[in-house]
Amino acid sequence: MPRERLVSPELISKEEELFNRSLRPPTLEEYIGQKKVVEKLSIALQAAKQRGEPLEHALFYGPPGLGKTTLAYIIANVMGSKITTSSGPALERTGDMMGILTNLGQGDILFIDEIHRLPANIEEFLYPAMEDFKVDFVVDKGMFAKTINVPLKKFTLIGATTRAGSLSAPLRNRFGLFYHLEFYGVEELRQIILRSARILGAGIDDAGATEIARRARGTPRIANRLLRRVRDFADVKAKGRINAEIARDALKLEGVDDLGLDDLDRSFLTTIIKIYNGGPVGVEALSATLNEEVDTLVDMVEPFLLQQGFISRTKTGRKANEPAYRHLKFPAPGPPSRTLFE
């Protein structure tokens, strides 16, 4: 079972999903960040409404926790449509997919998260539904098998994925709109934290919001999660008032440092530097040393460390870079020693 990390961009519980839903902005005007995406999406929505047509099928891709689901709900709200949500791993049988599609009304939204994990049979079943708004359903088997052509109402499929490269070309080509979500800057996260704090009734000043934003790893989901922890700390220790000092103390207690690294991140870097002399070292060796699953290290730890320049991936393994030494206060590595044969 994967460990639950405070700085994980993935959802860590259903309770958190419900909490995040209460913080979602209902309109693009209230949506903070992703300016290029918002501008392009706003034009597409306005054009579709003017023509009285459903929005084209849209694909949102980018790292987890950046607002793909939020944008899907905003689209449904703007278009005045019902939204039906599912995920790639949850759709296993064509009968289930058939039931969902036939229950969609004119202009309704079907949102599929982790769409890159759709089974091949479901993906192929979706092709005529997306292209021609009809599905061919096979009933009976063998010599009694027959195909029933079922017409569908015109709907909008919105897909979300963290791995756009894993989508098959036929499925990718059936989307008309593509939107790439990028990591947020500290200022945008500060605005998100201030907005969330107002909704939650938490007292926070700009400096406190900035301290949380700096540790949120460019991800709104993490920012809101850290805000909840800081709010709990402030309610007990500071009569509910969050300033920079309270935010620092609360997140220090949680093991989140000023760059957003947690204990696992620091252990990962420390192991490379101290035990493997800065690397390169294979991820399997790191997994065994840290007693963590390889998938946990590759999917949950390395992406942020790579983005921040703390590590490099080389042909021979992972290598710690100078910013990692500086952040952990280790002496910087000297130049490689020369041999007699050089």
N, C-alpha and C positions, 0 to 999 in steps of 0.2 A: 504494500500500500504506500503510495507516495506521501512524503511528509508535507504537512501544511505549513507554508512559509508566509509570513506577514507581507513579504515583498514579492510574492508570486503574482504574475499578471493574470493567472487563471482564477476562475471562481473557486472558492474553497468550501462553500456550503450553499445549500438551497436558501438558508436564512439570509445569506449575503446577497443572493440574487434578488430576493424580495426587497431587501433594504435598498439596493441599487435602483430598483424599479421606481421607488418613491422619489429618487433624486433625478430621474431622467427629465431633461427639458422637453416640453411638448412641441416646440416649434424650432425652425432653423434660426430664427432671430435670437432665441435664448441659448442656442448651441454655441459653446465656446471652443475655439480652435478649428483646425482643419479648414482654413479659409478658402483654399482653392476648391476643395471638395464641396463645401457648402455653396459656393458661388455657382459651380457647374450644376449641382443638384437642384438648386433653386430655379435655374433657368429651365431645366428639364421638366420639373414639376409644373411650373407655370405654363409651359408650352402644352403639356399633356392636358391640363385643366381647360385651357382655352379651346383645344380641339375636342374636348369631351371624350378623351380616350384614356385607357389605363396607361400608366407609366411603362416604358420598356423594361424588360427583364434587366436587373442590375446586380452587379457583383462587387462586394466590398472585400478588399483584401489588405492584410497588414498584421502586425503583431497583436496578440490578445490584449483585451482591456482598454482599447482605444476608442470604442464607441460605435462599433458596427451594428450591434443590436439596437442601440439607441436611435441611430439613423433610420433603421427599418421601421421603428415605431413612429418616428416623426413623419416618414413618408405616408404611412397609413393614416395618421392624424390629418395631414395636409390634404390628402386625397379623399378624406371622409370614408375610408374603406375599413372593412374588417380585416384583421391580421390573424393568420394561423401560423404558429411556430412549431418547428421540429428541428431535428439535427440529423446529420448524415448517419451516424451509428444507430440511431433509433429506427430508421426506415429499412426494414429487412425484407418485407414481403410486398409484392406488387398489389396484392389485395388491399393492404393498408394504404398504399399510395393512391390507389383507385378511389378509396373512400374519401380521402382528403381532397383530391382534385374535383370529384363530382359534387362536393359540398361547398365549393368556392362559388361565390356570386360574381356578378359583373364588376370588374375593377378591384376585386379583393386581392389581398397580399398573401403570398405563401413565403414565409421566411424559413430558410434552411441554414442553420449554423453548421460549421464544420462540413461544408458541402463536399470538400475533397475526400471525405470518408464515406460517400455514398457507395453502396454495393453496385457492381456493374449492371445487374439486372434492373435495379431501380433507375439508374442513370439512363439506360437505353429506353426504359418505359417513359421517361420524361421528355425525350427528344420530340416526338410528335405533339406532346402536350404544350411544350414551349413554342414550337414552330407553327403548328396548325390548329392549336386548341382543340385537339381530339386525342383519344387514346384507343388503341386496339387491345381489347381484353379477350383472352382465350379462355373458353369454358370447356369443360369435359377434357378427356384425354384420348389418345390413340385415334382410332377411326371415327370416334364420335366428336372429336375436337372441332370447335368452330370459333371463328373470330367475330366478336361483336364490336362494331365501331361506335364509340360513345363520344358525342360532341360535348365540349366544355364551354363554360362562360369565359370571356376574355379576362385573364387574371395577370398579375405581375409576380414573377418569381424573383425573390431577392436572396442571393446566396452570400454567405460570409465564410471566409477561409483565412487561416494563418499561413497557408501553403499554396499559393496560387499556382506554383510550378507543378504541384501534384494533380491538378485538374486535367482531365483528358481534353485533347484539342476539340473533339466534337461538342462536349458540354460547354467549354469556354467560348466557342464560336457562336453559341446560341444566346449569349448575353449581349445586349445592345449598349449597356452602360457599364463602365469600369471605373472604380474609384479606389485609389490607394491611400490608406490612412497611415500617417507618419507619427513618430513620437512627438510629444508636446514639449514646449519650452517651459521654463520655470514660471514665467509671467502668466502664461495661459493656465497652468496648474494652480497658481495662486488664486486666479479668478474663480476657477472651479471650486476650490476649497472654500472661498468666501461665500459663494452661492450655496454650497451644500450646508455650510454652517448656519446660514440664515434659515434654511428649510428645517434644520434640526433644532434651531433655537439655541445654538451654542455661541457663547461670547468669544470672539477671536479678533485679534487685531492684525494689521497687515504683516507685521514682523513675524507673528506666530504662523500665519498662513504661508509665508515665504519659507520658513524653516521646514515645514511639512512638505512643501512643493519641491524643495531641493533634494529631498530623500525619496521622492515618489517615482523615480526611474522613468520619467517621461510618460507615465501611464495614469490616466484618471482613476481607473479602478483601484490602483494602489493608493493614490492620493486620498480617496474617500475612505479606504480601509484604515490608513494611518490616522486620518482625522477622527475616526471612531475611537481608536485606542487613546489618542491624546485627549479627547473629550472625557473619556472615563477617568483618566488620570487627573485632569483638571477638576472634575466634579468632586473628587476625593481630596486632592491636595491644594487646590487653589480656588475654591468656591466657584468653580465653573468658568473662570476667566483663563483664556489661552493666549499667552504671549510667547515671545521667542524662547525665553528661558524655560517655561513650562513645556513647550514643544520639544526642546532639546532633552530635557530630563526624562520626559515620557518615552521618547524614542530610544534614548540610551538604555533605559530599563528594558525595552523590547529587543535590544541588540541591533538596532538599525543605526548605522553611523551617518556622518554628515554627507556622504555621497550615495546613501541608499544601500550600502552593502550590509548583509546580515552575517550571522555566525558561519553559515555554510559557505558563503562567498569568501569570507576571510580565511576559513580553513582550507578551501580549495587553493587559494593563492599562496598561503603559508606553506602548504605541503609541497607545491612546485618549487618554491624558493629554498626552503630549509632542507627538505628531504631529498629533493632531486636537483639541487644546485641550480635552480632557475629553469630547468628543462633543457632540451625537449624531453617530454615524457608522454607515454601513451595513456589514453583515457582509461584503458582497462586497469593499468597500474594505479592510477589515481583512484579509480572506483574501489579497488581492493584495499588501498591504504586508508581511504576515508570511510569504508564500509557503507558506501552509497551505491545505488543502482547506476549503471552506465547511462541509461535513459534520463535519469534525474539530472545528472551532470550535463549531458549534451543539450537537453531541452529546457532545463530550468535554471542552470547556473551559467553556462558558457555564453549564451546570447548577449546578456548585459555586459559581461566582462569583456567580450570581444568588441562590443559597440563602444565601450569606454576606453579601449586601447590597453587594458590591463594584461591581456594575454594575446598570443598569436597562435594560430593553428599552422603547423608546418608538416611536411611529409613525414617527419620522424616523431611528431607528437606536439604536445602543448608546451608553450614557452612563456615564461613571465616577462613582461616588459617593464621598462623603467618606471612608468606611473604606478605600477603595483608595488615596487620597492619603496617608492616615495610615500605612497598612501599608508603602507603598513610600517613605515619608519625602519626599513631594513637598509643597510648600506648598499648603494648601487653597485651592480657587478662591474668588475674591471674588464679591460680588454682581454681577449683570449690569449693565453700564453703561447709564445712562439717556440717551435721545436728546433732542434739542431739541423734538421733537414730542410728548413724553409730558407 
